[in-house]
Structure formats: C-alpha cells, structure tokens
Amino acid sequence: MKKSIIYFLFALLFTVSLSTFTSCREDKSAGEKVEESIEEVGEDIEEGAEEVEDEIDDATDDN
C-alpha cells in the first residue's frame, strides 16, 4: 500500500513539474508571428541594401 502511494505521489509531482516547464513559454498568435517575420525580413533587406551600397561605393572609388 505504501509503495502505491509513493508511486502516485511521485507521478503527481512529475506531472506538476512537467506542466510547469512547458507552460512557461509565451504563446504567440498567428498574427504576431507573421508580423515578427515581416519585421525580420525588412531588417534583412535593409542590411543587404547597405552591403550592396557599400560594394558599389568601393567599386566606384577604385575607378
């Protein structure tokens, strides 16, 4: 009887600790995910454009 109670308590504590770890993540809506992705792409495009501009400046300075 004692073993079954101990196993039950162990399983209960394991379940509670597991649910605590998985519930800490921040859930985002689909709209928030899309908005965040669009912002990241925009930043990447800006960085790429700056790199191209620097390369063009370097190429025209050499001539």
Beta strands, then each sheet from edge to edge (+ up, - down):
end
